[in-house]
Amino acid sequence: MRTANAGVLFAIELVALGAVGAYGFTRDVAAPLAWLYGLLGLAVMITAWALFGSPKARYSTRGAVRVAFETVWFGAGVAALALSGAYVWAAVLAGVCGVSKALAVRWQQYPGAQAQF
């Protein structure tokens, strides 16, 4: 189960990233501006994850700061889906994030935790 949850954790990272990118690329604006929104959204998400979220992040976050960071980061994916009109998918992503993150805490599957496989 722990290995499956590790896969789910990776999948929800990709879904949140893809949702933000897709939201930017599909805005009803001129094509160059839509490209800018999409690429800028992706750049912000990737940079934030590289600096604060990844297991090898330069600024490793723990405790309440980690919870706040992940709430904002994954919340951006949920918000992007909701703003795109995909309300059911936004709710599914929020639910899967909540369950998977709760299991990750229970099983110590977060950066800095001792792996207990």
Secondary structure by P-SEA (a helix, b strand, c coil): caaaaaaaaaaaaaaaaaaaaaaaaaccccaaaaaaaaaaaaaaaaaaaaaccccccccccccaaaaaaaaaaaaaaaaaaaaacaaaaaaaaaaaaaaaaaaaaaacccccccccc
